[in-house]
Amino acid sequence: METNRQKKIGGVIQKDLVDILQGEVRKNGINNLVISVSKVSVTTDLSVATVYLSIFPQEKAKETLEAIKSNTTLIKHDLSQRVRLQLRRVPNLVFFIDDSLDYIEKIDNALAGKENPIENRDLLEKEENPKLNFPLYIAKRYLFSISKNNAINIINAIASLGIIVGTMALFVVLSVFSGLKVFSLSFTNEIDPDLKLTSTYGKSFLITPEDENQIKKIEGVASYTKIIEERVLFLFKDKQQVTYLKGVDSLYPVVNDIKKSFLMGNG
């Protein structure tokens, strides 16, 4: 990452280089040629300045770049005269063509032409994967593209690793909770009936013989049991435990299969 000093020096060089290059174009009477400096990157030791040029028309870019490189010494001397009050030493100049605008132009041409993946989705369908869609196409392009900046590659790798580890951890946690749910319900289903009637007011209600006959006539009811339940407090050697005490009839084991949940032994 560039420091503020590098950025400041790069900005000074960029401003004066534009004036120098454009002045040479006018001085030599060259028409229909525009040279601009899109960016100047200065190394940490301030010994080298990489200059990115945008040249229009593009047909003359290569020829113009070679001419500029051949006159690097004169350009540096002219630059040193301009910035002598701001810089004690002018970095060595290295010129390159800025191809970012060309890349953008190629994308615009692709989107405007017949090979537009947004307008023509058939371009995204490949033989090995006919279900490939546009979002997946873009994702694959960015996933497998390698940046020239190592820091970006490292950040992408760390982010991908974080997503993978987080997804695996979430999968494990959800699996554990799913297993606990099934394990807990296995005990609950053994002691709870399929259908339970409770009183709206008070702790109990009476069932008359007529009510029992009506219950037996209900389709789908094989058996029923009567339960009296009360919350109690157990005390044992200075230990306390609040629980529920149930009083059941002889049909309770028929409705709730609890025999396998008890261990029988000799007292």
C-alpha positions as CSV (number, residue, x, y, z in Angstrom):
1,M,0.0,0.0,0.0
2,E,1.3,3.4,-1.0
3,T,2.1,5.9,1.8
4,N,0.9,9.5,1.7
5,R,4.4,10.6,0.7
6,Q,4.5,8.2,-2.3
7,K,1.0,9.4,-3.4
8,K,2.0,13.1,-3.0
9,I,5.2,12.6,-5.1
10,G,3.3,10.6,-7.7
11,G,0.7,13.3,-8.0
12,V,3.4,16.0,-8.5
13,I,5.1,13.9,-11.2
14,Q,1.8,13.1,-12.9
15,K,0.8,16.8,-13.2
16,D,4.1,17.9,-14.7
17,L,4.5,14.9,-17.0
18,V,1.1,15.7,-18.6
19,D,2.3,19.3,-19.4
20,I,5.6,18.0,-20.7
21,L,4.1,15.3,-23.0
22,Q,1.3,17.5,-24.3
23,G,3.8,20.3,-24.8
24,E,6.0,18.1,-27.0
25,V,3.0,17.0,-29.0
26,R,2.1,20.7,-29.7
27,K,5.7,21.6,-30.3
28,N,6.2,19.0,-33.0
29,G,2.9,19.9,-34.7
30,I,1.4,16.4,-34.2
31,N,-2.4,16.4,-34.8
32,N,-5.0,14.0,-33.6
33,L,-2.9,12.6,-30.8
34,V,-3.7,12.8,-27.1
35,I,-1.4,11.6,-24.4
36,S,-2.6,11.5,-20.8
37,V,-1.0,10.2,-17.6
38,S,-3.6,8.0,-15.8
39,K,-1.4,7.1,-12.8
40,V,2.1,7.3,-11.4
41,S,3.3,4.8,-8.8
42,V,6.4,5.5,-6.9
43,T,8.5,2.8,-5.1
44,T,9.0,3.0,-1.3
45,D,12.6,4.2,-1.8
46,L,11.5,6.8,-4.2
47,S,14.0,5.6,-6.8
48,V,11.6,4.5,-9.6
49,A,8.3,6.0,-10.8
50,T,6.1,3.8,-13.0
51,V,4.1,6.0,-15.3
52,Y,0.9,4.6,-16.9
53,L,0.0,6.4,-20.2
54,S,-3.3,6.5,-22.0
55,I,-2.7,7.3,-25.7
56,F,-5.5,8.0,-28.3
57,P,-5.9,6.9,-30.9
58,Q,-4.9,3.4,-29.9
59,E,-3.4,2.6,-33.2
60,K,-0.6,5.0,-32.4
61,A,-0.1,3.8,-28.8
62,K,2.8,1.4,-29.5
63,E,4.7,3.8,-31.7
64,T,4.2,6.7,-29.4
65,L,5.3,4.7,-26.3
66,E,8.5,3.7,-28.1
67,A,9.2,7.4,-28.9
68,I,8.6,8.4,-25.3
69,K,10.9,5.6,-24.0
70,S,13.7,6.7,-26.3
71,N,13.5,10.2,-24.9
72,T,13.2,9.2,-21.2
73,T,16.4,11.0,-20.3
74,L,15.3,14.3,-21.8
75,I,11.8,14.0,-20.2
76,K,13.4,13.3,-16.8
77,H,15.7,16.4,-17.2
78,D,12.8,18.6,-18.1
79,L,10.8,17.2,-15.2
80,S,13.7,17.8,-12.8
81,Q,13.7,21.5,-13.8
82,R,10.0,21.8,-13.0
83,V,10.0,20.0,-9.6
84,R,13.5,21.1,-8.3
85,L,11.8,23.1,-5.6
86,Q,9.6,20.2,-4.5
87,L,11.8,17.1,-5.0
88,R,15.5,16.8,-4.2
89,R,15.8,13.9,-6.6
90,V,13.7,12.8,-9.5
91,P,13.0,9.1,-9.7
92,N,13.8,7.1,-12.7
93,L,10.9,7.0,-15.1
94,V,9.4,3.8,-16.5
95,F,6.6,4.1,-19.0
96,F,3.8,1.6,-19.7
97,I,0.5,1.7,-21.5
98,D,-2.5,1.8,-19.3
99,D,-4.7,-1.0,-20.7
100,S,-7.6,-0.6,-18.2
101,L,-9.5,1.5,-20.6
102,D,-9.0,-1.1,-23.4
103,Y,-10.3,-3.8,-21.0
104,I,-13.4,-1.7,-20.3
105,E,-13.9,-1.1,-24.0
106,K,-13.7,-4.8,-24.7
107,I,-16.4,-5.5,-22.1
108,D,-18.6,-2.8,-23.6
109,N,-18.1,-4.2,-27.1
110,A,-18.9,-7.7,-25.9
111,L,-22.1,-6.5,-24.2
112,A,-23.1,-4.5,-27.2
113,G,-22.4,-7.3,-29.7
114,K,-23.9,-10.7,-30.4
115,E,-21.7,-12.3,-27.7
116,N,-23.5,-10.6,-24.9
117,P,-24.0,-13.2,-22.1
118,I,-26.8,-11.1,-20.6
119,E,-28.9,-10.9,-23.8
120,N,-27.9,-14.3,-25.1
121,R,-28.1,-16.8,-22.2
122,D,-27.3,-19.7,-24.6
123,L,-23.6,-18.6,-24.5
124,L,-23.5,-19.6,-20.8
125,E,-24.7,-23.2,-21.5
126,K,-21.8,-25.5,-21.9
127,E,-21.8,-29.2,-22.8
128,E,-20.2,-30.3,-19.6
129,N,-22.6,-28.3,-17.5
130,P,-25.9,-27.4,-19.2
131,K,-27.3,-25.9,-16.1
132,L,-24.6,-23.2,-15.8
133,N,-26.4,-19.8,-15.3
134,F,-25.1,-16.2,-15.5
135,P,-24.5,-15.6,-11.7
136,L,-22.5,-18.9,-11.6
137,Y,-20.6,-17.8,-14.7
138,I,-19.5,-14.5,-13.1
139,A,-18.7,-16.2,-9.8
140,K,-16.4,-18.7,-11.6
141,R,-14.6,-15.9,-13.5
142,Y,-13.8,-14.1,-10.3
143,L,-13.1,-17.2,-8.2
144,F,-10.4,-18.5,-10.6
145,S,-9.0,-15.2,-11.6
146,I,-5.6,-14.3,-10.0
147,S,-4.8,-10.7,-9.2
148,K,-1.4,-9.2,-9.7
149,N,-1.5,-7.9,-6.2
150,N,-0.5,-10.6,-3.7
151,A,-2.3,-9.0,-0.9
152,I,-5.6,-9.4,-2.7
153,N,-4.9,-13.1,-3.4
154,I,-4.1,-13.6,0.3
155,I,-7.3,-11.9,1.4
156,N,-9.4,-13.9,-1.1
157,A,-7.8,-17.1,0.2
158,I,-8.5,-16.2,3.9
159,A,-12.0,-15.2,3.1
160,S,-12.7,-18.5,1.2
161,L,-11.1,-20.5,4.0
162,G,-13.3,-18.7,6.5
163,I,-16.5,-19.4,4.5
164,I,-15.6,-23.1,4.2
165,V,-14.8,-23.5,7.9
166,G,-17.9,-21.5,9.0
167,T,-20.1,-23.6,6.7
168,M,-18.6,-26.9,8.1
169,A,-19.0,-25.7,11.7
170,L,-22.6,-24.7,11.1
171,F,-23.3,-28.1,9.5
172,V,-21.9,-29.9,12.5
173,V,-23.8,-27.7,15.0
174,L,-27.1,-28.2,13.1
175,S,-26.4,-32.0,13.0
176,V,-25.9,-32.1,16.7
177,F,-29.0,-30.2,17.5
178,S,-31.0,-32.4,15.1
179,G,-29.8,-35.5,16.9
180,L,-30.6,-34.0,20.3
181,K,-34.1,-33.2,19.1
182,V,-34.7,-36.8,18.0
183,F,-33.1,-38.1,21.2
184,S,-35.3,-35.9,23.4
185,L,-38.5,-36.6,21.6
186,S,-37.9,-40.4,22.0
187,F,-38.3,-40.0,25.7
188,T,-41.2,-37.5,25.5
189,N,-43.2,-39.7,23.1
190,E,-43.0,-42.7,25.5
191,I,-44.6,-40.8,28.5
192,D,-47.0,-38.5,26.7
193,P,-50.2,-39.7,25.1
194,D,-51.3,-38.9,21.6
195,L,-54.3,-37.0,22.9
196,K,-54.5,-35.3,26.3
197,L,-57.6,-33.7,27.9
198,T,-57.1,-31.2,30.8
199,S,-59.4,-29.0,32.8
200,T,-59.9,-25.4,31.9
201,Y,-60.7,-24.4,35.5
202,G,-59.2,-26.0,38.6
203,K,-56.9,-29.0,38.8
204,S,-59.3,-31.9,37.9
205,F,-62.7,-32.7,36.4
206,L,-65.1,-35.6,36.8
207,I,-65.8,-38.2,34.1
208,T,-69.3,-39.8,34.3
209,P,-70.1,-43.3,32.9
210,E,-71.9,-41.6,30.1
211,D,-68.7,-39.6,29.2
212,E,-66.8,-42.9,29.2
213,N,-69.3,-44.5,26.8
214,Q,-69.0,-41.4,24.5
215,I,-65.2,-41.7,24.5
216,K,-65.3,-45.3,23.6
217,K,-67.5,-44.5,20.6
218,I,-65.0,-42.0,19.2
219,E,-63.3,-43.5,16.1
220,G,-59.6,-43.9,16.4
221,V,-59.5,-44.0,20.2
222,A,-58.3,-47.5,21.2
223,S,-57.9,-46.9,24.9
224,Y,-57.7,-44.1,27.5
225,T,-56.4,-43.7,31.0
226,K,-57.2,-41.4,33.9
227,I,-54.4,-39.5,35.6
228,I,-54.2,-37.3,38.7
229,E,-51.1,-35.0,38.7
230,E,-49.8,-32.7,41.4
231,R,-46.5,-30.8,41.8
232,V,-44.6,-31.9,44.9
233,L,-41.4,-31.2,46.7
234,F,-39.0,-34.1,47.6
235,L,-36.6,-33.7,50.5
236,F,-33.7,-36.1,51.2
237,K,-30.7,-35.4,53.3
238,D,-30.9,-31.6,52.9
239,K,-31.5,-31.9,49.2
240,Q,-34.6,-30.6,47.5
241,Q,-36.2,-31.5,44.2
242,V,-39.4,-30.2,42.8
243,T,-41.2,-32.6,40.4
244,Y,-44.6,-34.0,39.4
245,L,-46.3,-36.9,41.1
246,K,-48.8,-38.8,39.0
247,G,-51.6,-41.2,40.1
248,V,-52.6,-43.5,37.3
249,D,-55.1,-46.3,36.7
250,S,-54.4,-49.9,35.4
251,L,-54.8,-48.8,31.8
252,Y,-51.8,-46.4,31.9
253,P,-49.2,-48.9,30.7
254,V,-51.5,-49.7,27.8
255,V,-51.7,-46.0,26.6
256,N,-48.1,-45.2,27.5
257,D,-45.5,-47.9,26.9
258,I,-43.2,-47.1,29.9
259,K,-42.2,-50.6,30.9
260,K,-39.0,-50.4,28.9
261,S,-38.0,-47.2,30.5
262,F,-37.9,-48.7,34.0
263,L,-35.3,-51.0,35.5
264,M,-36.7,-53.7,37.7
265,G,-34.6,-55.1,40.5
266,N,-34.6,-56.5,44.0
267,G,-34.6,-54.0,46.8
